[in-house]
Amino acid sequence: MSNNLKLFTTPLAKNNPITVQILGICSCLAVTAQLKPAVVMALSVTVVVALSNFIISLLRNTIPPRIRIIVQLVVVSALVILVNQVLMAFVYDVSKQLSVYVGLIITNCIVMGRLEAFAMSHKPFESLLDGIGNGLGYGIILVILGFVRELLGSGTLWGYPVMEKLGMYKIGYENNGLVIMAPMALILVGIIIWIQRSKDKDLQEN
Amino acid sequence: MQMNNLRNFFDKIKPTFSEGGKLSWLGSTFEGFESFAFSPNTVTKSGSHVRDGVDLKRTMITVVIALMPALLFGMWNIGYQTSLHAENWPYELGTAASWWYCLLFGFVRMLPMIAVSYIVGLGIEFTFAQIRHHDIYEGFLVTGIIIPMIVPVTTPLWQLALAVAFAVIIGKEVFGGTGMNFLNPALVARAFLFFSYPTHMSGDQVWIAAKMNPFSTDALTGATTMGELSTGINPSASALDMIIGTVPGCTCETSVIAIALGAIMLLVSGIASWRIMLSVFIGGGLMGGLFNIIGANAYMQLPFYYHFIMGGFAFGAVFMATDPVTSAQTNCGKWVYGLLIGAFAVLLRVLNPAYPEGMMLSILLMNCFAPLIDHCVVSRNIKMRQRRAKLNQGKEVQA
């Protein structure tokens, strides 16, 4: 069990898909201008990675190696379409905000990376845990970015005007326009990586 | 006598800061202050390759001195512009105040900006030097004075502090500190302000200080030449005004004459590269001339030399593009680097109304490409020499 627990916890920090594997950067810059879409995106990716990992792991012995990528794509696409329909049905406004980025989960490197690197060679339950772990590891970074960017960029959190209620605008505070832009999201990811590596000796390279 | 007292003081507290002392973790801070007051009496122990008596500290001080004419003129201009536009001025509206009052007014406005820039920037530099156990480098002496000089005088101090912190940490320390940065830190600070708080950095509300009270932060309207042109109005200032610098603009970038004085100082002392300075102007002139030939709108028809005297072109060419750390290092590379900076600056100004001032972005862009330019120049040189060597070999065989 401790081994399974490890499968779940290492992607959260030590082998985080964004800060250590440097995967899924594109969507992480695009959807984190506000907290709400970031959380929805994090959950969507978690569901897709976990379920596709599980399904591919079930099928792994029957997939001919030469067409495995196309089989994986079919499974991932089907799941992404499902997720997209659910989002459109229940959180339409967020779905609008995320626009193409839900569909682009198909091409998210984390999904294909986990299928190739893990699900094709591990049992279904382990693959499911690995998928959930990686999805949440991706999600943690998205939530951190969404929190910082919405707070500093728009002065709100989940749409609630935090800065205004704190009376910050009265003392001359202003929202930072750069934080809303994608380049600053990349710099923030870089800062997270910087902090993580300076804390974790194992991740330091010479 | 005074000097001796200071020397004795340093000698007395030195053991506390050297290895094993109580405050040894502040060692490089002590070293920084000591070598600021006295030139160190240590000599290089291993083989050295010193070609010149000019060290980093002296280089930086020379640049700061070269910046002084522009700084003083900028201070005066802040007061002058305010006196022309402000209400409640002790003089009648529209008439200029006496020159010393203008200078004093500008000094009072500029001093907090310079202080904030130095305190925040040096504080971060000292902290990083302590954490990383290396000596404090003098790079920030110049950056710290340039940053307040290239922002509007109405920039709030907390925004300036944030921009300085961003520039020093993300623009410099992340890459290893002084000499390792690939972007000019002062321009990083300006770019941060430009994208973060655009209403404070461009438009017609920001350029002139305030009402009579120098401590008030109310801004006044006064469009810059660049602002007028980007909105399609013909410039109201004459070319002579722009050369002398009696126009609204960022604090110290307006006077071409003051900047030229600084440029002469930099060129005579050999600190800035004349190749870069010259090629920036040639590049800008060529691009401006090209637009003159096309002449599709009023901005394109503007005589090309206007670009040299408007906005931050001259200041950027003299003080920012020539930054020895972030510019190209090879002589041939410097020409390419400078030409492209000038050309891109004019291109951005004329074609992109969203960015009225192209100088900042074009220098930052070419900062990114400087290593690539150098690489191409060096590898081309190697190939050329190889070919020549092969030819010579062939001749020897024939002989």
Interface residues (C-beta under 8 A of the other chain):
Chain A: G172 E174 N176 G177 L178 V179 M181 I187 G190 W194
Chain B: P156 W158 Q159 I170 V174 F192 F195 S196 Y197 P198
